[in-house]
Every structure is written in C-alpha cells, then in structure tokens.
Amino acid sequence: YHTSSRTSNLKYLSEIIHSNPVWINKKEAVRLGIKDGGLVRVTSPAGYLVTKAFVTNGINPKVVAIGASVGRWAYGRVAQANPHKKANFETSLHDDDIDDNLWWRDKGVNPNDIIPVSVDAIGGGQAWFDTVVKIEPAQKGDKYGDVKVDNSKHEAIYKEGMKG
C-alpha cells in the first residue's frame, strides 16, 4: 500500500498498514520456538531490531520479510502513530480529525538501520533485498522497537564492497 517512506504519514493508507511484523514460515517458526505475535530479534551484520512475528505458510522457509515503509521516528503524527506528537518539521498541530480517528498506536519498526550499506561497486546502487539475517526469539531485556546498530560495521561492509 505504501510507497517506501513517502506515504507513511497518509492517514488512510496507514490505517490499512501501520505496522510491519517480520513474516516467517510456520515450520521455521516452530523449529525456532517463535510464536505468532511473539517478539523476535532480527540480527544482521550491522545490528539488530526487535519486532513481532507474523507466522504464515505464505512465505518460503528460506527467507523472511519485513516492510520498510513504516516505523518512522521523525515523520508526522500519523507515521508516528501518535496524534499528540509533533513532528520536527511541524510548526503547530493541525486542525484535523486525527485526534479522534488515529486508533492504532503501533507504528512498526523500521529495518533500514540494520540493512548494511552494501553498494554494488559497478552500478552504485544499494543492495536492499539481499541482507542475510538471523531470526530468534527476543532475548531477555529486549523490548518491541529496540534497534541497535554499529555504524563502524556499516562502514567496514561498505569499504569491503567497494573493493569490487
């Protein structure tokens, strides 16, 4: 429904899709001890995030999927799933129906920070869809929405990729 992050602040689209659990195959979820709706840790070479699991037969057992169109921390009140939160760029709260009609409070967890800066040395484009991750039940102390990233790892991955 969304067009990357450009539409995450549109109320009617966000009412349809406002969170982004990680999709995982049912057999793999059972094998890993992950329950539908349970918290999971998604770890990449650059860091990890904690989100909810969506257990389904509708995804290949060898992959997981998580949308990157939601989970924004600095966009407007709709994208932040908080009618009282003012975005950095807003000068005042608008007179609209968001106060009464923004019924959800789960804005999702954006995965972009854990996707390594992996640039194709020839074409120069970011390799968004080939991130290898580890999925496991959330660890003790993990909270929904946690994102921990090591930017030095991003830099090292980028430099290695540019060697060609």
ChimeraX commands (.cxc) that place a marker at each C-alpha (Angstrom):
marker #1 position 0.00,0.00,0.00 radius 0.5
marker #1 position 2.82,2.39,0.82 radius 0.5
marker #1 position 5.43,3.89,-1.45 radius 0.5
marker #1 position 8.56,3.44,0.62 radius 0.5
marker #1 position 8.52,6.02,3.39 radius 0.5
marker #1 position 6.88,8.72,1.29 radius 0.5
marker #1 position 3.35,7.67,2.25 radius 0.5
marker #1 position 3.75,6.64,5.89 radius 0.5
marker #1 position 2.14,9.87,7.05 radius 0.5
marker #1 position -1.01,9.41,4.94 radius 0.5
marker #1 position -3.79,8.52,7.38 radius 0.5
marker #1 position -5.93,6.34,5.13 radius 0.5
marker #1 position -3.02,4.23,3.92 radius 0.5
marker #1 position -1.57,3.97,7.41 radius 0.5
marker #1 position -4.90,2.80,8.74 radius 0.5
marker #1 position -4.56,-0.21,6.42 radius 0.5
marker #1 position -0.85,-0.86,7.02 radius 0.5
marker #1 position 0.77,0.78,10.05 radius 0.5
marker #1 position 2.99,-1.92,11.47 radius 0.5
marker #1 position 5.42,-4.38,9.93 radius 0.5
marker #1 position 5.90,-7.68,11.70 radius 0.5
marker #1 position 8.57,-9.94,10.28 radius 0.5
marker #1 position 6.98,-12.67,8.15 radius 0.5
marker #1 position 8.35,-16.11,8.88 radius 0.5
marker #1 position 7.37,-19.53,7.59 radius 0.5
marker #1 position 5.27,-21.59,10.03 radius 0.5
marker #1 position 7.56,-24.64,10.03 radius 0.5
marker #1 position 10.64,-22.47,10.61 radius 0.5
marker #1 position 8.87,-20.58,13.39 radius 0.5
marker #1 position 8.01,-23.84,15.16 radius 0.5
marker #1 position 11.60,-25.06,14.73 radius 0.5
marker #1 position 12.94,-21.81,16.22 radius 0.5
marker #1 position 10.38,-21.58,19.02 radius 0.5
marker #1 position 8.76,-18.44,17.62 radius 0.5
marker #1 position 5.06,-17.85,18.15 radius 0.5
marker #1 position 2.72,-15.76,16.02 radius 0.5
marker #1 position 2.69,-12.25,17.50 radius 0.5
marker #1 position 5.67,-13.03,19.74 radius 0.5
marker #1 position 8.71,-10.79,19.94 radius 0.5
marker #1 position 11.68,-11.73,17.77 radius 0.5
marker #1 position 15.18,-10.41,17.33 radius 0.5
marker #1 position 16.27,-9.86,13.72 radius 0.5
marker #1 position 20.07,-9.65,13.52 radius 0.5
marker #1 position 22.12,-8.56,10.50 radius 0.5
marker #1 position 25.88,-7.99,10.17 radius 0.5
marker #1 position 25.27,-4.34,11.18 radius 0.5
marker #1 position 22.99,-4.75,14.20 radius 0.5
marker #1 position 19.58,-5.94,15.31 radius 0.5
marker #1 position 15.99,-4.92,15.83 radius 0.5
marker #1 position 13.16,-6.33,17.91 radius 0.5
marker #1 position 9.73,-6.69,16.34 radius 0.5
marker #1 position 6.74,-9.02,16.28 radius 0.5
marker #1 position 6.48,-12.24,14.28 radius 0.5
marker #1 position 3.81,-12.95,11.68 radius 0.5
marker #1 position 3.81,-16.72,11.28 radius 0.5
marker #1 position 2.44,-17.85,7.92 radius 0.5
marker #1 position 2.62,-20.60,5.32 radius 0.5
marker #1 position 2.67,-17.84,2.72 radius 0.5
marker #1 position 6.43,-17.31,2.71 radius 0.5
marker #1 position 9.32,-19.52,1.65 radius 0.5
marker #1 position 11.03,-21.24,4.60 radius 0.5
marker #1 position 14.43,-19.90,3.49 radius 0.5
marker #1 position 13.51,-16.21,3.71 radius 0.5
marker #1 position 11.85,-13.71,6.00 radius 0.5
marker #1 position 10.28,-10.40,5.02 radius 0.5
marker #1 position 9.73,-7.10,6.77 radius 0.5
marker #1 position 8.29,-3.95,5.26 radius 0.5
marker #1 position 10.40,-0.79,5.31 radius 0.5
marker #1 position 7.59,1.72,4.73 radius 0.5
marker #1 position 6.63,2.21,8.37 radius 0.5
marker #1 position 8.39,2.57,11.72 radius 0.5
marker #1 position 9.47,6.16,11.25 radius 0.5
marker #1 position 10.60,8.19,14.24 radius 0.5
marker #1 position 10.63,11.73,12.80 radius 0.5
marker #1 position 7.72,11.94,10.40 radius 0.5
marker #1 position 4.28,13.33,11.19 radius 0.5
marker #1 position 1.73,12.28,13.77 radius 0.5
marker #1 position 0.22,9.55,11.59 radius 0.5
marker #1 position 3.57,7.91,10.80 radius 0.5
marker #1 position 4.44,8.04,14.49 radius 0.5
marker #1 position 1.01,6.60,15.45 radius 0.5
marker #1 position 0.59,9.37,17.99 radius 0.5
marker #1 position -1.99,12.14,17.44 radius 0.5
marker #1 position -0.30,14.30,20.08 radius 0.5
marker #1 position 3.28,14.00,18.82 radius 0.5
marker #1 position 4.51,16.95,16.81 radius 0.5
marker #1 position 6.94,16.13,14.02 radius 0.5
marker #1 position 10.22,18.06,13.81 radius 0.5
marker #1 position 9.03,19.94,10.74 radius 0.5
marker #1 position 5.58,20.92,12.09 radius 0.5
marker #1 position 5.11,24.41,13.49 radius 0.5
marker #1 position 1.75,23.66,15.13 radius 0.5
marker #1 position -0.76,20.88,15.46 radius 0.5
marker #1 position -3.24,20.95,12.63 radius 0.5
marker #1 position -6.99,21.15,13.00 radius 0.5
marker #1 position -7.99,17.78,11.55 radius 0.5
marker #1 position -9.68,14.54,12.56 radius 0.5
marker #1 position -6.51,12.68,13.55 radius 0.5
marker #1 position -7.15,13.19,17.26 radius 0.5
marker #1 position -10.38,11.20,17.03 radius 0.5
marker #1 position -9.56,8.74,14.27 radius 0.5
marker #1 position -5.99,7.57,14.78 radius 0.5
marker #1 position -6.97,4.40,16.66 radius 0.5
marker #1 position -3.67,2.50,16.35 radius 0.5
marker #1 position -0.53,3.11,18.40 radius 0.5
marker #1 position 1.82,0.58,16.76 radius 0.5
marker #1 position 3.91,2.42,14.18 radius 0.5
marker #1 position 6.09,-0.58,13.38 radius 0.5
marker #1 position 9.87,-0.95,13.50 radius 0.5
marker #1 position 11.82,0.33,10.52 radius 0.5
marker #1 position 14.53,-2.13,9.38 radius 0.5
marker #1 position 16.66,0.29,7.32 radius 0.5
marker #1 position 19.24,0.83,10.06 radius 0.5
marker #1 position 20.16,-2.86,10.23 radius 0.5
marker #1 position 20.48,-3.25,6.45 radius 0.5
marker #1 position 24.20,-2.99,5.73 radius 0.5
marker #1 position 25.42,-0.30,3.40 radius 0.5
marker #1 position 26.12,-2.80,0.65 radius 0.5
marker #1 position 26.69,-0.90,-2.57 radius 0.5
marker #1 position 27.08,-2.61,-5.93 radius 0.5
marker #1 position 30.58,-1.49,-6.96 radius 0.5
marker #1 position 29.67,-1.44,-10.67 radius 0.5
marker #1 position 26.18,0.07,-10.69 radius 0.5
marker #1 position 26.42,2.02,-7.43 radius 0.5
marker #1 position 23.00,1.01,-6.13 radius 0.5
marker #1 position 22.21,-0.13,-2.62 radius 0.5
marker #1 position 21.57,-3.87,-2.33 radius 0.5
marker #1 position 18.36,-3.62,-0.29 radius 0.5
marker #1 position 16.99,-7.11,-0.82 radius 0.5
marker #1 position 19.90,-9.42,-0.11 radius 0.5
marker #1 position 20.52,-8.92,3.59 radius 0.5
marker #1 position 21.23,-12.18,5.40 radius 0.5
marker #1 position 19.71,-12.14,8.88 radius 0.5
marker #1 position 19.37,-14.39,11.88 radius 0.5
marker #1 position 15.91,-14.74,13.43 radius 0.5
marker #1 position 15.44,-15.84,17.02 radius 0.5
marker #1 position 13.00,-15.28,19.87 radius 0.5
marker #1 position 13.63,-11.98,21.65 radius 0.5
marker #1 position 16.29,-12.14,24.32 radius 0.5
marker #1 position 15.87,-11.21,27.96 radius 0.5
marker #1 position 15.63,-7.43,28.19 radius 0.5
marker #1 position 14.60,-6.95,24.55 radius 0.5
marker #1 position 11.66,-4.60,24.02 radius 0.5
marker #1 position 9.45,-4.10,20.99 radius 0.5
marker #1 position 11.01,-1.39,18.85 radius 0.5
marker #1 position 14.60,-1.81,20.04 radius 0.5
marker #1 position 17.13,-1.07,17.30 radius 0.5
marker #1 position 20.86,-1.38,17.98 radius 0.5
marker #1 position 23.35,-0.67,15.21 radius 0.5
marker #1 position 27.13,-0.40,14.98 radius 0.5
marker #1 position 27.94,2.22,12.34 radius 0.5
marker #1 position 31.57,1.09,12.17 radius 0.5
marker #1 position 30.26,-2.23,10.84 radius 0.5
marker #1 position 28.29,-0.36,8.17 radius 0.5
marker #1 position 31.47,1.46,7.18 radius 0.5
marker #1 position 33.52,-1.76,7.05 radius 0.5
marker #1 position 30.90,-3.54,4.92 radius 0.5
marker #1 position 30.77,-0.55,2.56 radius 0.5
marker #1 position 34.56,-0.43,2.17 radius 0.5
marker #1 position 34.75,-4.17,1.54 radius 0.5
marker #1 position 32.00,-3.96,-1.08 radius 0.5
marker #1 position 33.72,-1.11,-2.92 radius 0.5
marker #1 position 36.82,-3.25,-3.47 radius 0.5
marker #1 position 34.83,-4.91,-6.25 radius 0.5
marker link #1:1,2 radius 0.2
marker link #1:2,3 radius 0.2
marker link #1:3,4 radius 0.2
marker link #1:4,5 radius 0.2
marker link #1:5,6 radius 0.2
marker link #1:6,7 radius 0.2
marker link #1:7,8 radius 0.2
marker link #1:8,9 radius 0.2
marker link #1:9,10 radius 0.2
marker link #1:10,11 radius 0.2
marker link #1:11,12 radius 0.2
marker link #1:12,13 radius 0.2
marker link #1:13,14 radius 0.2
marker link #1:14,15 radius 0.2
marker link #1:15,16 radius 0.2
marker link #1:16,17 radius 0.2
marker link #1:17,18 radius 0.2
marker link #1:18,19 radius 0.2
marker link #1:19,20 radius 0.2
marker link #1:20,21 radius 0.2
marker link #1:21,22 radius 0.2
marker link #1:22,23 radius 0.2
marker link #1:23,24 radius 0.2
marker link #1:24,25 radius 0.2
marker link #1:25,26 radius 0.2
marker link #1:26,27 radius 0.2
marker link #1:27,28 radius 0.2
marker link #1:28,29 radius 0.2
marker link #1:29,30 radius 0.2
marker link #1:30,31 radius 0.2
marker link #1:31,32 radius 0.2
marker link #1:32,33 radius 0.2
marker link #1:33,34 radius 0.2
marker link #1:34,35 radius 0.2
marker link #1:35,36 radius 0.2
marker link #1:36,37 radius 0.2
marker link #1:37,38 radius 0.2
marker link #1:38,39 radius 0.2
marker link #1:39,40 radius 0.2
marker link #1:40,41 radius 0.2
marker link #1:41,42 radius 0.2
marker link #1:42,43 radius 0.2
marker link #1:43,44 radius 0.2
marker link #1:44,45 radius 0.2
marker link #1:45,46 radius 0.2
marker link #1:46,47 radius 0.2
marker link #1:47,48 radius 0.2
marker link #1:48,49 radius 0.2
marker link #1:49,50 radius 0.2
marker link #1:50,51 radius 0.2
marker link #1:51,52 radius 0.2
marker link #1:52,53 radius 0.2
marker link #1:53,54 radius 0.2
marker link #1:54,55 radius 0.2
marker link #1:55,56 radius 0.2
marker link #1:56,57 radius 0.2
marker link #1:57,58 radius 0.2
marker link #1:58,59 radius 0.2
marker link #1:59,60 radius 0.2
marker link #1:60,61 radius 0.2
marker link #1:61,62 radius 0.2
marker link #1:62,63 radius 0.2
marker link #1:63,64 radius 0.2
marker link #1:64,65 radius 0.2
marker link #1:65,66 radius 0.2
marker link #1:66,67 radius 0.2
marker link #1:67,68 radius 0.2
marker link #1:68,69 radius 0.2
marker link #1:69,70 radius 0.2
marker link #1:70,71 radius 0.2
marker link #1:71,72 radius 0.2
marker link #1:72,73 radius 0.2
marker link #1:73,74 radius 0.2
marker link #1:74,75 radius 0.2
marker link #1:75,76 radius 0.2
marker link #1:76,77 radius 0.2
marker link #1:77,78 radius 0.2
marker link #1:78,79 radius 0.2
marker link #1:79,80 radius 0.2
marker link #1:80,81 radius 0.2
marker link #1:81,82 radius 0.2
marker link #1:82,83 radius 0.2
marker link #1:83,84 radius 0.2
marker link #1:84,85 radius 0.2
marker link #1:85,86 radius 0.2
marker link #1:86,87 radius 0.2
marker link #1:87,88 radius 0.2
marker link #1:88,89 radius 0.2
marker link #1:89,90 radius 0.2
marker link #1:90,91 radius 0.2
marker link #1:91,92 radius 0.2
marker link #1:92,93 radius 0.2
marker link #1:93,94 radius 0.2
marker link #1:94,95 radius 0.2
marker link #1:95,96 radius 0.2
marker link #1:96,97 radius 0.2
marker link #1:97,98 radius 0.2
marker link #1:98,99 radius 0.2
marker link #1:99,100 radius 0.2
marker link #1:100,101 radius 0.2
marker link #1:101,102 radius 0.2
marker link #1:102,103 radius 0.2
marker link #1:103,104 radius 0.2
marker link #1:104,105 radius 0.2
marker link #1:105,106 radius 0.2
marker link #1:106,107 radius 0.2
marker link #1:107,108 radius 0.2
marker link #1:108,109 radius 0.2
marker link #1:109,110 radius 0.2
marker link #1:110,111 radius 0.2
marker link #1:111,112 radius 0.2
marker link #1:112,113 radius 0.2
marker link #1:113,114 radius 0.2
marker link #1:114,115 radius 0.2
marker link #1:115,116 radius 0.2
marker link #1:116,117 radius 0.2
marker link #1:117,118 radius 0.2
marker link #1:118,119 radius 0.2
marker link #1:119,120 radius 0.2
marker link #1:120,121 radius 0.2
marker link #1:121,122 radius 0.2
marker link #1:122,123 radius 0.2
marker link #1:123,124 radius 0.2
marker link #1:124,125 radius 0.2
marker link #1:125,126 radius 0.2
marker link #1:126,127 radius 0.2
marker link #1:127,128 radius 0.2
marker link #1:128,129 radius 0.2
marker link #1:129,130 radius 0.2
marker link #1:130,131 radius 0.2
marker link #1:131,132 radius 0.2
marker link #1:132,133 radius 0.2
marker link #1:133,134 radius 0.2
marker link #1:134,135 radius 0.2
marker link #1:135,136 radius 0.2
marker link #1:136,137 radius 0.2
marker link #1:137,138 radius 0.2
marker link #1:138,139 radius 0.2
marker link #1:139,140 radius 0.2
marker link #1:140,141 radius 0.2
marker link #1:141,142 radius 0.2
marker link #1:142,143 radius 0.2
marker link #1:143,144 radius 0.2
marker link #1:144,145 radius 0.2
marker link #1:145,146 radius 0.2
marker link #1:146,147 radius 0.2
marker link #1:147,148 radius 0.2
marker link #1:148,149 radius 0.2
marker link #1:149,150 radius 0.2
marker link #1:150,151 radius 0.2
marker link #1:151,152 radius 0.2
marker link #1:152,153 radius 0.2
marker link #1:153,154 radius 0.2
marker link #1:154,155 radius 0.2
marker link #1:155,156 radius 0.2
marker link #1:156,157 radius 0.2
marker link #1:157,158 radius 0.2
marker link #1:158,159 radius 0.2
marker link #1:159,160 radius 0.2
marker link #1:160,161 radius 0.2
marker link #1:161,162 radius 0.2
marker link #1:162,163 radius 0.2
marker link #1:163,164 radius 0.2
view
